[in-house]
Amino acid sequence: MSLLNLTESQWLQSALLAGVVLFVTGLYLVLTKRNVLMVLMGIELMLNAANINFVVFSKYYPGAEGILMTLFVLIIAAAEAAVGLAIILGVWRERRSTMID
């Protein structure tokens, strides 16, 4: 079955399922990995899952609220990436390793 032939409820379920899978994968990475890069990658996956859900729900709210929320999530993700990179560089310079201890 292609995505073009899905009903509204099937499309909603498929998109939300994709968001849940991304979020759970990110949560697994955050909780189990000791490498800072993998933890930040997990956080990024969780933010992207939330972003997918905002986009899906914005289809059902025709106003600008859903699109505005998605824009905020993207801005926060960009800021998080910049701060995360600065932290990783600081840890690398101090310890010559990115392992969480």
N, C-alpha and C positions, 0 to 999 in steps of 0.2 A: 504494500500500500504506500503510495507516495504522499508527501506532505500536502500536495495540492488537492487531494481527494478527501482530506480529513474534515469532519464536522467541527463546529466551533468548540464543543466540549472536548473532543478528542485532541484538537490542537492545543487547547488550554492544558489538558492533562499531560501531553507530551512535553510541552515547554516547561511546565512546573517540575516534571520528573527530571528533565535535564538539569534544572537548577538545583534540585535536591541532590542529584548524583555529584555535581560539582562541589556543593557545599560539604557533603559528607567526605569526599575525597580530600578537600582542604582541611577539614577538621581532623581527619586521620593524620595528615602530614604534620599539623601543628602539635598534636598530642604525642606522636611517636618518634619524630625525628629529633636529633640533637644538633644537627647542622643548622646554623642561622639562615643560610640560603634556602634550605628546604622549608623551614618554618615560615619565612616570608613568602615563599611560593605558595604555601598552604593558605596563608592569610589572603593573598591575592586571588586565589581560587574562590575563597569564600565571598570576597567582595564581588567577584564576577558573577557568582551565583545570585547574589542579591540584586545585582544589576539586571540579570536576565529576568528575574521576577518583577522588577519595576517596569521593564519594557513590556512584559506580558500583560501586566495589569493596566498599563497605560492605554492598551488597546481597548479596554473596557471602560475607561474614563476618558472621554474625548477631549477634555480640557488639557491644559498645559501642565497639570500637576505631575503626571507620570513622567513626562519628558524632563521636567525640571528636577525631579528626584534622581533620574538617571544621570543627568548632568552633574549633580552634586556627588553622586557615587564615583563618577569618573574623576572628578577633581580631587576627591579624597584619596582615591587610588593613586593618582599621580603624586600627590604630596607624600603619601606613605612610601612610595617607591623611592623618592628622593631622600627621605629621612632614613629609610632602611639601608640604602646604599651608603649613606654617610656613617651609619652605625657599623656596618660591615667593614668599611675601610678603616675606621678607628680600631675595631677589634683586631683586624688583620695586622695593622701596624704595631699594635701592642703585643700580641701573642704569636703572630705568624701562623694562626689557625683560625678557622671559623666554627670550631666545635663549641657547643654550649656546655659549660662546666659549672 
